[in-house]
Amino acid sequence: MSKKPSTVANQVMWNRLISIVEEQAQALVRTAFSTSVREAGDLSAGVYDTHGQMLAQAVTGTPGHVNAMADAVAHFIRRIGRQNMFEGDVYITNDPWEGTGHLHDITMVTPSFHQGVLVGFFACTAHIVDIGGRGFGADAQSVYEEGLYIPIMKFAERGDVDGTLIKIIRGNVREPDQLIGDIYALATCNEIGHRRLIDMMVEFDLATLDDIARFILDHSREATLERINALPKTEATGEMTVDGFDTPITLKVKISIEDDKIISDFTGTSGVDPKGINCPLVYTKAYACYALKVAIAPEIPNNAASLAPFEIIAEENTIVHALHPAPVALRHIVGHFVPDTVFDAFDKIVPGLVPAEGAGCLCNFQMSVRPRTDAPAPSHARRSEVLTFNSGGSGARPNHDGLNATAFPSGVMTMPIEATENAGPVIIWRKELRPDSGGAGKTRGGLGQFMEVGALEGHEFDLQAMFDRGAHPARGRRGGQAGAPTTIAQDDGTAMRVKGKQFVPHGRKVMMAFPGGAGYGDPADRDPNLVKRDLARGYISAQSAAEDYGLSQDDIDAVEAAVKAGDWR
């Protein structure tokens, strides 16, 4: 009979679980077919107890997946039924309301058995390039148009893969090899997590995870409540208006600090949009919890108990609580603005803690490339779906500049040019930081990017734009200035929309400028040496140095002369 582990042993096992799920995530990165997983890290991985409570999550991944997936495993348990769970099973879904918010995320869950007894679950999620339908974009008017729906079901039972499901998937998507490869990669990474868990249980002579689960959850809950209890018991409101699709949308939230929880109430937020930018509540919860978690308790590991004290309220049929069958393909656009909305309120409760607004949502686009139709196409021309993840600048922090071309809050990485060009017949002509895009302030907002893309000779393409901040750039905080807005056009000057499917003819390029983060504090208070550094690095122009920061012409001339001579340090 195994004895109860000591506190030290429990701490070791807690760390071991975190390392196990990190290995799980890294295995997915190494084996995935889609560039969104391999290069951008748009994934998540976690381990759960037998009740579906998340015990540990991988550091690699995005909070939108992980925090949403925290609720998903309970749905799998309910839908499959414990009596129908066997060793060798693997379960799958892309249900937006019981998974992670849209059809383009595949979630897979694997029960973990030890000595014939169910001891927990492993789960992972990955964003896939294509799921059929209209493609990855905002143009659909219902979820039925957005692609293939896979309900919670068994991908494999007792080790036998459902061949019929594989055939159905392959017959409904544009990139079947990539998708099927990603599904097997997801299943494999869960299996790796399971093996490492069993190794740990054997090492520590565990029959179940009940004791370690109780230790993790109790300590996480206590630590989180301690941080909440240190806050003033008050409430504050915040709001943000962003572009939306055809009409602007407004996010509103009231943050209430109570003895044992923080309530985020989104009452008053805009209603459901006719196009696919709506956000299921599970994804809204994920990012609202994340915002508060990083503000007050960033070092407490993410699990069911450390997330539980954050209560999220939203009215049904609003853009942050969209119900079936609302279109939700680009739910990340609204979801990624939730943290800055929460911060707008939280800054009034605890001043000087949260950053200014940033670019928010990822600056993604997908190219549906095909042989040209305006003239005979060369024999080598082919069809391809190419998805690329990109970022604007993050907002300035109270004591540090914002990060350049860095995705906050998603944490998803920008894809390398080479990986994108290898994925299909596309050329990225330009990809560089955008000077003067970060809002001026005592601390400066992070820079956005310039990007120019086109198709190889003999091809045309449809561009699915997934941008925002075109008419509503990031707002500065405490005297800081706004970041630069998003712009997009073809190289002949043809205007393009920040969202939606748009045709780009043969020989044309798309010219994009991604938004910058906003500044924090009065620009007049910025250290002049930092202004000179930014000018020398090309982050700001001479005009900005003079007009926004008051740098003298003599200082500007001296910096420019030093840079030209190669003497700048």
N, C-alpha and C positions, 0 to 999 in steps of 0.2 A: 504494500500500500504506500503510495507516494505521500510524503510529508508536505505541509504547507510551506511554500517558498518564503524566504526571508525578504525584508524590504530591499536589501541590496540585490538579491536575485531578481526581484520584480523590476527594479530599475534596469538591470542588465537586459532582461527580456523585453522590456518596453523599447529600449534602444535597438534591440535585435529585430523587433517587429518593424520598426521604422526602416532599418537597413534592408529587411526582406522586401518590403514593398518598393523601396528605391531600386533594388536589383530587378524586381518585377518590371518597373517602368523602363529601366535601361534596356532590358531584354526586348521590350516592345520597340524602342527607338532603333535598336540594331536590326530587327527583323521585319519591320513594317515596310510596305511597298509604297505608300503614299508619301509625298514630300511634306505634306502637312504634319505628319507624325515624325518622320526621319529628320527633317531639317528644322521645323518650327516647334516641335515638342507640344503639339496640340493634343494632349492626352492626359490621362490620370490613372492612378492605380491605388488600391487600398485593400485592407484586410478587415474583416467583420466578425463579430461573434455570432453565435447561433440564432440570436434574436434580430440580426441584421443591423446591429449598432456598429458604426465605424470605430475601430480601435487605433488605426494608424493609416496615414496616407503618405505617398511618395512626395519628396520635395520637387522632383521633376514633374511638371504638369501645370495645369491651369486651374485656378479656384472655381471657375464656372463649371468644370467637369466634376472636380472632387466634391465640392460642397453640394452639388446637385445629386451626385452619385451616392452621397450619404443617405439620402432618402430612397434611392432606387432599389437597394437590396431587399428592403421590406416588401416592396411590390413584387419582386421575384418570388419571395417566400410565399406570399399570399396567392399569387397566380399559379405557381407550379404545385404547391402543396408539399409539406414535409414528407408525407407518405409516398410521394412520387420521386423523391430525390435519392439517387444512387451513386455509388462510386463510379467515376468515369463520366459523369454527366457534365455538360457545359450548356449554359442557357444564354439566350441572345435577345436583344430588342433594340429598336431605335425609336420607340414610342416617345414623342416629345414631352408628354405629361407624366410618364412614369420612368423616363430616362433622364436625359440632360438638356431637353428643351427644343431640339429640332431633329429632323430625319437624318441629317448628315452625320450624326454621332451614333456610332455603334457601341453599345454597352454589352459586355459579356460577364457573366457570373459563373463561378465554378465552386461547387460545394467541396469542402475539404474534410475527408474522413481519416480518422486515426484509429487503428485496431477495430475497424468496422463501425465506428461511432462518428456521427457528424460533429465536428468540433468548431466549424466556422465556415466562412466564405471568402473567396478572393474575387475582386471585381476590377475591371479596367474599362476605359472608354477611349476611343480614338475618333478624330474627325476624318471622314473619308472624302475623296475628291468628288465622287458623283454617286447619287442614289436614284438617278433617272428623273422622270418628270420634267419640269421646266429647267432643271439645272439649279445650281447654287446661286440664287438671286432673290430679289424682292418682288418679282412681278406676279406671282401667283395670288389668287384671291381666296384660296382655301388650302388647307393642308393636303387635300386630295390631289392637288395639282403639283405638289412639291416633290413627289417621288414615291418610291416603294416603301410601304409600311410593313415592318416586321413586328408583330405582337410579341409579348413575352412568351417564349416557347423554348423547346429544347433544340439546341444545335447538334448536340450529341447525347445519346443515352447509353450509359454503361460502356462508353468508348466508341460507339458506332455513330458516325456522322450521318445526319439526315440528308441523303443525296437529293431528295426531291426539293428541299429548301435551297440547296446549292443551285439546282437547275433554275428555279424560279428567280433567284437573285441574278444569276448570270443573264437571264433573258430580259431583264428589266433595267439594266444600267449600261452606261456608255463605256465604262472602263472595268469590265468584269474581272480581268486578271488582277488589277490593283485591289479591288474590293475583296475578292475571295482571299487574296494573299494577306490583306490586313486582318480579315476575320480569323484566319489560322494563326497569325501573329498574336492577336489578342488572346486566343485560347492557349497558346504556348506560354505566354508570359504569366497567365494565371497558374499554369501547371508548375512553372518555376517557383512561384511564390509558395504554392502548396508543398513542394519538396523541401524548401528551406524551412517552412514552418514545422514539418514533421521532424526534421533534423533537430530543431530547437526543442521540441517536445520530448524527444528521446533523450537529449542531453540533460534536460532538467527534470526528467522523470514525471512528465505531466500526462494525465489521462484526458483532461479537458483544459479549456482556456478560461474557465469561469473565474478562477482566482486572479489571474493577471488582468482579465477584462475588468473585474471589479476594482482592482488597484488603479488601473489607468483612468477609468471613468470617474471614480471618486476623487482622485487627486486633481484631475483636470477641471472638474466642476468646482471644487473648492478654490483652486487658484484663480479661475475666471471670476467667480463671485467676489473674491477678495478685491480684484481690480474694479469691478462694478461698484462695490461698496465704497471705494475711495473717491468716486465721482460725486459731484453735487447732485442732489435729488431735485431735478428740474426738467424742463422740456424746452425745445426750440424747434423752429421750422426751417426748412430749406426747399429751394426749388431751382429748376434749370430748364431752359427751353432750348431744344435742338431742332435740327432741320426736319426730321421726319421724312416722308416720301414726297407727297404733293403738298402737304401742309405741315407747319411746325407742330411739335408735340411738347407738352410741358409735364415734367416729373415733379411731384410734390411729396414731401415727407415731413412728418412730425416725429422727432426723437424724444422719447420719454425715459428718463433714468429712474428706475425703481429699485427697491432693496435687493431683489433677487433676479432682476432681468433688465434688459433694455428693449423697449418696444419701438419698432420702426413702422409707422402708419402712413401708407401711401395714398390715403383718401384724398380725392381732388385731382389725381393724375388723369391725363388725357385718356379718352376711350380707345377701344380697339381700332386699329388702322385697317383700311380695306386691303392694303398690301402687306407683304410678308416680313414686317419688322416687329411684329408683336412678340411679347415675351411671356411664356408660361410662368406661373408663380414659382415653380421650383428653381428656375434660373434667377429670378429676381431675389429670392431668398438667398441663393448662393452668394451673390455679389453684395447684398446688403449686410449679411453676416461677415463677409470678408472685410468690408470696409471698417466695421466696428472692431473686428478682431485685430486687424493690423494697427488700429489706432490705440487700443488700450492693452492688448495682451499678445503682441506679436511672437513672443518667445514660447508661449504655451503651445504644445503640439496640437494639431488639428485632429479632432475626433468628435464623436457624437456628443460627449459631455461638454467639451469646450465650446461647441456651437449652440447647445441647447438654451442657454440663457438669452439668446438673441431672438426675440419674437417678431415675426414679420406679419403685417396686416395689409391687405390690399383688396379693394372692391373687385368683384367679378366683372368680366367684360371691360376691363381697362387694359391699357397697353402693357402694364406690368402684371396682369393676371388674366391673360387671354385664355379662353376656354376653347375646347374642340368645337368646330373644325377651323378655327382661325389660322391664317397662314403665319408661319413662325420661322421660316428658313433663316432669316437674318435676325433672330432674336438676340444675338450677341450685341448688335448695335445699341439697342435700348439697355440691355443688361450691363454693358460696359460703362454706361453713364450713371448707373445707380450709385456706385461709390462716391463720385463727386457730388451727387445730390445729397447723400447722407453727410458727407464732409461739410457741405454748406450749412447744415443744421448743427453739426457737432462742433464746428468752429465757434459757435455762439455759446456753447456750454464749456468747452475747454479751449480757450484761445491759445494760439501759438503752437499748436500741435500738428494739425493736418496740412497737407500741401494745397497749393492753388490748383485750379482745374487744369487738366491736361487734354491731350487729343481724345482720350476716352476710348472709343471703339477702335478696333484694328482697321487699318487702311488696306483692306483686302480687295482683290479683284480676280475674276476667273475669265480666262480666254477660251472660247470654243472655236478652235482653229479648224479650217477646212480648205480644200483646194479652191482657188479663185473661180468665180462664176462669171466674171465679166469678159473673160477671154480663155482660150485653152490653157489648162493647167499642166505643168510639167509632170512627168510620170512619177517622180518621187514625192509629189504632194500627198499629204495624208491628213486625216482627221485626228484631233487630239484635244483633250481637256486639260488645261494647265491652270492650276490654282496657285496663287502666290500670296503669302502673308507679309504685310509690311506695317510699319508703325510711324506715327507722328511723335511729337515730343511729350514728355510727361511734365506735369506742373512743378513749378519751383517749390522747394520745401522751405520751412522757416529759417533754416540755417545752411542750406545747400542749394545749389542750382538744380533745376530739373534735369533729367537724363535725356540725352539726345536720342531720337529715333528708338525709343524704348516703350514697349507696350505695358502701360499700367491702366487698368488693373489685371489684364489677362495673363501677363507674364509670358506670352507666346513670343518666340523668337522670330526675327526677320529671316527670311530664306536667302541663302546665298544666290547670287546671280547664276553661277555655274549650275547649281542644282535645278533652278527653274528652267534654264535653257536646255538642260539635258532631258527635261520631262516632255518636251514637245517642240514643234517648229516655231519658236519664238526667239526674238532678240531683245535684250535689254540694252538700250543705247546709252542710258544714263541712270545712275543711282548714286546720289551724293547728298550730303547734308544741305539744308536750305538756310542760308544766312538770314539773319534778322527775323526769323520766324518765331523764336522764343520771346515771349513777352518780357519787356523790361521791368526791372524791380531791384530791390536790395539784393534779392537772389533772382537770377534769370530763369525763365522757362526753358525747357529743353527744346532743341531744334527739331523741326520736321525734316522731310526729305523731298528732293526732286527725283522724279522717275520718268523715263521715256521708254515706251515699249512698242513693239511692232511684231509682225509675223515675218517669217522667212519669205524670200521671193517665191511667188507662185501661190501664196496663201492669202486669204482674207479671214476675218474673225468677228465674232460677237464678243463684246466686253460686258461682263456682269459687274457693274460698279457697286461697291458696298461701303461708301464713304459717308461721312457726316462732317459737321463743322464748316459747311460751305457758307452758310448765312449766319451761323451762330458760333463764332470762335470761342475758345476757352477764355473764361473770365479770370482776371487777376484777383488776388486776395490781399486785403489790407494795404491798398494803395498801389499794388502791382498792375501792370498793363496786360491787356489781352494778348493771346497768341495769334499768329497769323492764321487766316482761314484756309480751307481746302479749295484748290482750283483744279479744273480738268478741262481739256480741249484737245482736238486733233491738231496736228502740226500745221495745217492750213488755216487754222483759226476757227474751225467749226466748233461751236460750243457743245459741251456734253454735260449731262446731268450727273450729280454725285451718287445717284442710285438708279438701278435699273439696267435692263439689257439694251445694248446699243450696238449698231452695226458699224464696223470700221472697214472700209474698202481696201482693196489691194494697194500696197505702196504707202499707206498712211501710218503715221505713228500717233500714239496717245501720249500727251504731255500732262503729267500730274505733279501737283505740289501738295504735299501732305502737311497737315496743320501742326503748329507749334504749341507747346505748353505755355501757360500764363505765368506772369511774374508774381513775386511775393514781396510786399513792402514797397516803400517809396524808392524809385530809381535814384533819387538824389542821395540816398544813403548807401549806395553801392560803393565798395572799396574801389578807388580809382585804379589800383593795380590790377584788379580783376577786369575792369573795363579795358585796360590796355592789353591784357592777356587775350580777351575775347576778340579784340580787334586784330591782334597779331595772328591768331588762329583762323581768322576768317569767319568767326561765329557771328560777328556784327559788322556792319559797314561803317565807314568813317562818318556818314551822315547820322546813323543811329548813335554812334559814340558821342557826337556833338549834341544832337537834338534831344535824345532820351536821357543821356547821362551827364551832359554838360562838360565833356572832355574838351580841353582847349585845343585850338588848331595847332599850336606848337607841339603839344603832346601827341596829337594825331600824326603830324609830320615826322616826329621822332620815331614813333612806332613803325610807320610805314618805311622809313629809311632803314631802320634796323632789320626789318624783315627782308627788304630788298638786298641788303648787304649780307644776309645770313647770320647776323649777329644777335638776333633775338633769342633770349633765354627764358 
